[in-house]
Amino acid sequence: MNIVNLPPRPHFPPPVHVGIIMDGNGRWATARGLPRAVGHKQGAEAVRRTMEAALHLGIRYLSLFAFSSENWKRPAAEIIDLMGLLRLYLRNEVRYLCENGIRLRVIGDRARLAPDIVALIEDSERRTAGNDKLTVIIALSYGGRAEIVEAARRLAEKAATGRIDPNEIDEDSLAEHLYTADVPDPDLLIRTSGEKRISNFLIWQLAYTEFMFLDVLWPDFSRSDLEAAISEFHRRERRYGAIGV
């Protein structure tokens, strides 16, 4: 099904890049006496709704925190369920992404993922690479500190081999070695479920991002929740360390 591209509401000019920490799938299921796997499945439906809303509102980049490096500590049965859902998503959603001009990118440590999942990720990225209406960045097996360490390691290797002068390393050169080197930093970060922390998500990139912490659990997240967050975003004055007008 192809999405009708509605123009953004004039009083809600969209931020360029929105990040979301999708939290609350397990609590959503537990509150209903259901297995946690059902909560994760409903969370995947919320991802589809949010992509549609982002397209309609004119957002250019949508970064979603799907599975952290710390999430590997969860019970094995839950990880198996999550990876099975990921396989299903990657197999079934590429056609939808292409029909609607959505590019998919995955960031994180792929070495810990099963080879067939890595192959599905690579295929999905290749098939959607030419899409330009919305870029959806899925953080999978991802940790913000590990990303910075990897960028620093790559810079150190270049310095050790004489390819760069250590004295010339600055914020820009480090940022160029992050997963998101060619992506603008998020303007707005939303976390669902009422928790008020960023949990090692894009910690370099969020330096001047506006944060919104919503009580809604991720499976219940809707377009109206996204619009309300954007409305609040535009009520804030972003000074980047300077004095306000």
N, C-alpha and C positions, 0 to 999 in steps of 0.2 A: 504494500500500500504506500502510495506516495503522499507525503505531507504537503498540504497547502501552505505556502510560505506567507503567513500573515505579517504585515508591517509591525514593527515595534510600536507600542503605545507611546505617543509623543511625550507624555509626562513621565515615562519610565525609560529614558535613553539607557541602553544596556551597557554594563561594564564590558570591557573587551574580554576579560578572562575571569571566570568564576571557578573556584575550587570547592569541592564538597567532601567532607569526611562523612561517609555514609554509615551512621552508627544506629544501632537499635534493632537489628533483625532478630537477634536471639530473644531480646526482651519482648518484642512484639509477639513472637510465637509462644513464649512462656506464659504471657498474660492471657492467652487464648487456649492454654492447655494443649498446644501443638508441638511437634518436634521442631528443634531449631532449624532443621533443613527446610521446613516450610517457610520460616521467616526469611531465609536466604533466597528462596524462590520468589517470594513476594518482593524482596529487595531488588531482584533483577527486573521485575515489572516496573518498579519505581525508576530504575535507570532508563528504561525506554520512555516513560512519561517525561522525565527530566530532559532527555535529549530532544524530544519533540518541543518542549517548552523553550529550551535554549534556542532552537532554530527559529521559532516563532518570534522570540524577543530580540533576535539579532546578535546574540552572544557569539563570539568567534572561537573561543577556547573554553572547554569544560574539562576540568581535571577532577577525577574521581578516585578517592582512596579506597581500593577494593580489598587489599590483603597486605598487611604490613609484615616486615621481617620478623616482628615479635609474634605475629599470629601463628607462626609455625609451632609455637608452644601449646597450641590448643589440642584437645583430644584428637587422636588419629582418625576416629570415625567422622568427626566434624570436618576435618581437613579433606578427607576422601569425598564427602558430600560437596564441599565447596569446589574442589577440583573437577568433579563430575559436572557441576553446574557451569563451570567455566568452559569446559569442553563443549557442552551443549550450546552455550551462548556463541562461542566462536564459530561453530559449524552453522548455526541457524541465522545469525544476524548480519552476515556480510552483505547479503543481497539487500536487506533493508537499508544498511548504511550506504551502499552505492546508489540505491534509488533516491536517497534523500541528500546526497552530496556530503556525507559525513566521513571524515578521515579518522581512522583509528590508529592510535599510537599507544604502546605499552612501555612503561618505564619500571625499572627494578632489576633485581638479581635473577636472571633467567637460569642461572646454573643450578638453582634449587628446584626448578620446575621439571616435570617429566618431559622427555624428549618429544612426545607427540603433542603436548601442549605448546612447547616452543615452536614446533613446526606449524601448528594452527595459528599462533600469533604472527609468525613471519608471513604466512600466506595472507592473513587478514590485513596486515599492514601493507603488503604489496598490492593487493587488490583495491584498497581504498586510497592509495597514495595520491591519486590525482584529484580527489574530492576536495572542495574548497569552501563549502558553506559553513561548516563547523568542524573543528578538530576536537575529538574526544580523546583525552589522555587518561589511560587507566594505570594507576600505580599498583603494581602487583609484585609481591615479595619485595616490597620497597621499604627503605629506611632513609630518612633525610640525612642523618649523620654519616651513614655508610656512603651515600652519594657524594658528600663533601670530601670524605676520606679518599674515595676513588679519584675524584678530580684533583686533589692535592697530590696523590701518588703519580698521576699522569704528568702533572707539572714537574714533580721532582725528577721523574725519568728524563724529561726533556732537558731540564737543567743539568743533570748529571752527564748527559751526552753532548752538551754544548749547543743544543738547538735553541735554547732561550737563555737569557741572562737572568739569574735569580733576582737581581735588583729591579728588574722590570715587571715582576709578578705583582699584579694588583687585583682589585675586585673584578674588573672586567675579564682579565685573563682566566681567573678561576671560574667565573660564570660561564665562560666559553667551553669549559670541560664538564659541565653538568648535563644531565639528561635533557634538560629543557633549554639548552643553549640558544635555540632559534625561536623560543616562545616568550612572549612578554610575561612578566611576573603577574600573579593574580591580583586583580583589583579587589576582589571580594572572596572571603572564605566563609563557608557555611558549615557548621557541624550540627547534626541532628542528635536527638535523644536527650538533650539537656546537659551533657557533659561539656566542661569548659576547659579544654586543653587541645593542643594540636597534635599530640601523639606522634612526634617525629615525622610529620608530613611536610615536605617542601620547606624546611626550616630556613634555608638560605633565601628562597624566593619570596617568603612571606614577610620580609623585613618591613614593608610599608603597606601591607594588605589590611583592609578593614575586616574585622571578625564579626560574625553573627552566630550566636549559639541558640538553637531552637529546641523547644521541648518536644516537638513532634518526633516520633520514631521513623526511621528511614522508610519502611514499607508504606507509611501513610503520607510521605512527602508528595506535594502536589504542585501544579503550576502556580496556584495562588500563594503557596508558601514561598516559591521562588520570586514571584512578583513583589511580595511584601518585603522580602530581604533586599531586593533592588531598590524599592522605595525608601527603605531605611538607609541604605547605602548613599542615596542622593541627598539625604538630610544631613550627612556628615561633611565636615570640611577637611579635606586632605591637604595637609600643610607640608608634609615631607621634611619636618624639622624646622621649617621657616615660620615666620609670624603670620597669622591669619590676616585676611583683608578687613 
